[in-house]
Amino acid sequence: MPVHASTARKTPRLLGLGLVSLGVLLGGCEGCQKKAPGEDVQAEDAGLRSGVKVPLPPGWSAQVATDGSFQAGPPGRPALRVDLKPGQGEQMPSSETLADNVRQQMKQFTLSLDQEEDTASFALLRVTMAPALTDGGLGPEAPAFFGARRVGDDLFLCASLPGASTEEVRLATEACRSIQVQAAPR
């Protein structure tokens, strides 16, 4: 089912439940700071961990959210959230586990599966969601993704944020897929 940017607008119900879902899936981050647009965000700047790089699309910037999570997106609104779980790489969830968690937390939404992907170091769930209305209909559709990236012993949990367009969800997915850790300088 195609989703157009114009249908990806926020609704209060979608925003609230989306943030609850993110909280359940992602937990907290080790803190982050702002970064210049179009540059890789490195741990020294983002507070994630020494040598961590989160490649951002051109024009995007990173910031620390009030909950301490790393968030990035186009000017004025974050589209990607990343949380570091140090030493938890062995606990990387599969796309099926991500889907089960989303279904459990988003019971008031109709979800369409758009993409699932599982590799040894990356799991992705991309969906289109629409809030179920009390009259039996559906509210506006919105794209979303949930992902997990294992790098060494660490786990990075990623998600798009409510209000992200289809293209922003795609770009956020690629940023999550490309998270890397570089060896510390000697």
C-alpha positions in Angstrom: 0.0 0.0 0.0 1.7 3.3 -1.1 2.1 6.0 1.5 2.5 9.6 0.5 4.2 12.2 2.6 0.9 14.1 2.9 -0.7 11.2 4.6 2.1 10.9 7.2 0.9 13.7 9.3 0.8 13.4 13.1 -2.3 12.9 15.1 -2.2 13.3 18.9 -3.2 9.6 19.3 -0.5 8.4 16.8 2.1 10.6 18.4 1.4 9.5 21.9 1.2 5.8 21.2 4.2 6.0 18.9 6.3 7.5 21.7 5.1 4.8 24.2 6.1 2.1 21.7 9.5 3.7 21.2 10.0 3.8 25.0 9.2 0.1 25.3 11.4 -0.9 22.4 14.3 1.5 23.0 14.8 2.5 26.6 17.4 5.2 27.3 20.5 6.5 25.6 23.9 7.4 27.1 23.3 11.1 26.1 24.1 12.9 23.0 25.0 16.4 21.6 24.3 18.5 18.5 26.3 17.8 15.3 26.7 19.8 12.1 24.3 18.8 9.3 25.5 16.2 6.8 28.4 14.9 8.8 28.8 11.5 10.6 28.1 11.8 14.2 30.9 10.4 16.2 30.9 9.3 19.8 33.2 12.1 21.0 30.6 14.5 19.8 27.5 12.5 20.5 28.3 10.9 23.9 27.4 7.4 22.7 30.7 5.7 23.1 34.3 6.2 21.8 34.5 5.6 18.1 30.8 5.2 17.3 29.7 6.8 14.0 26.1 7.4 13.0 26.1 8.5 9.3 23.5 11.2 8.7 21.9 12.2 5.4 22.9 15.6 4.1 21.1 18.4 5.8 20.3 16.4 8.9 21.6 17.3 12.4 21.7 15.4 15.7 20.6 16.5 19.2 20.1 15.2 22.6 16.4 14.8 23.5 15.1 15.6 26.9 15.0 11.9 27.7 18.7 11.6 26.9 18.2 9.7 23.6 20.2 10.5 20.4 17.8 12.0 17.8 18.5 13.2 14.3 16.6 14.6 11.4 16.0 17.5 9.0 16.1 21.0 10.5 13.5 21.5 13.3 12.2 17.9 13.7 13.8 14.6 14.5 13.0 11.6 12.4 15.4 9.0 13.9 16.0 7.9 17.4 19.0 5.8 18.4 19.7 4.2 21.8 22.9 2.4 22.8 22.7 -0.7 24.9 26.4 -1.3 25.9 27.4 -4.9 26.1 24.0 -6.2 25.0 24.9 -7.2 21.4 24.0 -10.8 22.0 20.4 -9.8 22.8 19.8 -8.3 19.4 16.1 -8.9 18.6 15.0 -10.4 15.3 12.6 -8.6 13.0 9.9 -11.0 14.2 10.6 -10.0 17.8 10.4 -6.3 16.8 7.1 -7.0 15.1 5.7 -8.9 18.1 6.6 -5.9 20.4 5.1 -3.4 18.0 1.9 -5.4 17.7 1.7 -5.7 21.5 2.2 -2.0 22.1 0.2 -0.7 19.2 -3.1 -2.6 19.6 -5.1 0.5 18.7 -3.5 0.6 15.3 -3.8 -1.3 12.1 -0.3 -2.3 10.9 0.8 -3.3 7.4 4.1 -5.0 7.1 6.2 -3.2 4.4 9.6 -4.9 5.0 11.4 -7.3 7.3 15.1 -7.9 7.2 17.4 -10.0 9.3 21.2 -10.4 9.1 23.8 -11.3 11.7 24.2 -7.6 12.6 21.0 -5.9 11.6 17.2 -6.4 12.1 14.6 -4.2 10.5 10.9 -3.9 10.6 9.2 -1.3 8.4 5.5 -0.8 8.7 2.6 1.5 7.7 0.3 2.2 10.6 -3.1 3.8 11.0 -5.0 4.5 14.2 -8.3 2.6 14.5 -11.1 5.1 15.0 -14.1 4.5 17.3 -16.4 4.5 14.3 -14.6 1.5 12.9 -12.6 3.4 10.3 -9.0 4.2 10.1 -7.1 7.5 10.7 -4.3 8.7 8.6 -1.6 6.3 7.6 2.0 6.9 8.6 5.3 5.0 7.8 7.5 3.8 10.6 10.6 1.6 11.2 12.1 -0.2 14.1 15.6 -1.6 13.9 18.4 -3.1 15.8 22.1 -2.9 14.9 24.8 -5.1 16.6 28.3 -3.7 16.5 30.7 -5.8 18.5 29.4 -6.3 22.0 27.0 -3.3 21.8 23.4 -3.1 20.6 22.0 0.0 19.0 18.2 0.2 18.9 16.7 2.6 16.3 13.3 3.8 15.3 11.7 6.5 13.2 9.8 9.1 15.1 6.1 10.0 14.6 5.7 12.6 11.8 8.6 11.3 9.7 7.8 11.1 5.9 8.3 8.0 3.9 11.6 9.3 2.6 12.8 10.3 6.1 11.9 6.8 7.3 14.0 5.3 4.5 17.0 7.7 5.3 16.7 6.9 9.0 16.7 3.2 8.2 20.0 3.6 6.2 21.6 5.6 9.0 20.8 2.8 11.5 22.0 0.1 9.1 25.3 2.0 8.7 26.2 2.6 12.4 29.8 1.6 13.0 32.4 1.6 15.7 36.0 2.5 14.8 39.0 1.3 16.8 40.2 3.8 19.4 43.3 5.8 18.3 46.6 4.5 19.7 
